[in-house]
Amino acid sequence: MHPLLRAAAERRLGLFTAADARRAGYGHPEIRSMCATGRWVRLRRGIYVAADDLARAEQQGRRFQLDCLAVLVALDRPGAALGHGTAARLWGLPVPRPPTISLVDPAHTRTGRDHRMTQTPLADDEVAVRGPFRLTTPARTLVDHARSEPLEEAVVAMDAALLAERVVPEQLRTAASRAARWPGARRAERAVVLADGRAESPLETRGRLRIAGAGLPVPELQVEIRAEGRLVAVVDAWFDDAAVAVEFDRQVKYTDPWRGRSPERVLWEEKRREDRLRALDIGVVRIADADVGPRWPDAEADLRRALARPAPLRRRFSTLPRARGQARTG
């Protein structure tokens, strides 16, 4: 590939346009030949990527980024920005891959075979540039996403963004206020009220919403339990009146543990931790991924039984809620 064309491609994650190729000296017949022989791949009309770059992007899980950028470049709308679930994915938030690429434009609506551009007001401070992408800011993204998606999915994304410090609660409230008269605004407002950045995983968010839906007391999140001046555990959720801890058990905790621990080590540490809590007369309820689905009635019954037990008459421990959650990294 000519150095001029390689430089243009590197500015766009490997993508280049027919105009880029012509500036580097490639004529139409040569462009057609490169595609016919499989050296280049045509993603959209006038948008190409070298086959090796495409294979590398797919291997690294970046094909969605390429598809989004191809749409953005092809539409060539300076005022448009990737938004909704598309922007949420690009911000690294835990949302399902959207079936179509979504864009927001303050002056234009357009629908294509794999994208949809919606005419919606878009202030300058609601747009961010991230590498080659022009996309809505995290707060605007989350509110737009919440206006059209299920409440649980919206809160999971908001919790993750708060945990990662991509947004703060005030930014979410401001974005929701700006969208107050738009379709789905009430849905977004409900999600913002329920969001809590102390949740450290989607399971913790879903479990918290299940507990709220059951009409149970609202637990405190990420609470330190100390005894004799030492930290015994940090529990995911804590019911203070009943002295009951809830631990949300993600399977990944055991299959892909963090901090370099083996699965066997994690199991042993979890058992020792629970033993220490129970020795302090603290009730412990474990909730797994399957429990927040069809098996929720059984998990709810276990939790209700734990909350109905007599609380310890004398507490040999102290509690301190943490101000924020801790993002899990390897």
C-alpha positions, 0 to 999 in steps of 0.5 A, a space after each residue: 500500500 502506498 505510504 500516503 494511502 497507509 497514512 490515511 487508513 491509519 487515521 481511520 482504524 484502517 479504513 480509507 476512501 476512494 478519494 484517498 486511493 486516488 490521491 495516492 495514485 490509484 485509478 478506478 481500474 486498479 481499485 476494482 482489481 484490488 477488490 477483485 483479487 481480495 487484497 482490499 474489501 469494500 465495506 460500503 460504496 467508496 469505503 475500503 479496508 485492506 484485507 489484512 487490516 480487516 482480518 486483524 480487526 475481526 480477530 481483535 473484536 473491532 469489527 463493530 468499530 469499523 462498521 460504525 466508522 464506515 457509516 459515519 464516513 460514508 454519510 459525511 454529515 459534519 453535524 451528526 454523531 453516533 448515538 444511542 446503543 451504538 455510542 454506548 458500545 463504543 464507550 465500552 458500556 455493557 449493552 447488547 450489540 445494536 441491530 443497526 448503527 444509530 446516529 443523531 443529527 440536529 437537522 436530518 433524518 435518514 434510514 439505511 439498510 444498516 443504520 438509522 439517523 434520527 433528527 434530535 437536538 444536539 448541543 455542542 457539549 453533548 458531542 465528544 470526539 474519540 479518535 476517529 469517532 464523533 459520538 454523543 457524550 456518555 451522559 447523553 448516550 445513556 439517556 438516549 439509550 434509556 429512552 428506548 431500551 428496557 429499564 434493566 438494560 438502561 440501569 446496567 449501562 448507567 451503573 457501569 458508566 458511573 463505576 468507570 467514572 465516565 459520568 457523574 450523577 449530576 451529568 445524568 440528571 442534566 442530560 435527562 432534564 434536557 430530554 424531558 420533552 422527548 419520547 421516552 423521557 420518563 423511562 430515562 428519568 426512572 433509570 437515572 433515579 435507580 442508577 448507582 455506581 457502587 454496583 460492580 457488575 451487571 449481576 449486582 445491578 439486576 439483583 438490586 432491581 429484583 430486590 426493589 421489585 420485590 418490595 424488600 428494604 433497600 440494601 446499602 451497597 459495598 459495605 465494609 464489615 470490621 471486627 476487632 479493628 480488622 477488615 473481615 469482608 466488603 459485602 455487595 449488599 447489606 441489610 443493616 436491621 437484620 444484619 444480612 449480607 448479600 453476595 452476588 456470585 458471578 461465574 466469571 469470579 471462579 472461571 476467570 478470577 482477577 488479581 492472578 488468583 486461581 479458581 481454587 484459591 477464589 473458592 477457598 477465600 470465599 468459603 473462609 470469608 463466609 465462615 468469618 461472617 457467619 461466626 459474627 452472627 451475620 446472615 449470608 445470602 448468595 445470589 447467582 446469575 441464574 437467580 435473577 431470572 426464572 429462579 428469582 422466586 426461590 432466591 427471593 424466598 431465601 432472602 426473605 427467610 434470612 431477613 426474618 431471622 432474629 438479628 444479633 442482640 450484641 454486634 461484635 462488628 462494625 459497618 462502613 458503606 463505601 462511597 463508590 464501587 471498585 472496578 474489577 481488572 485483571 
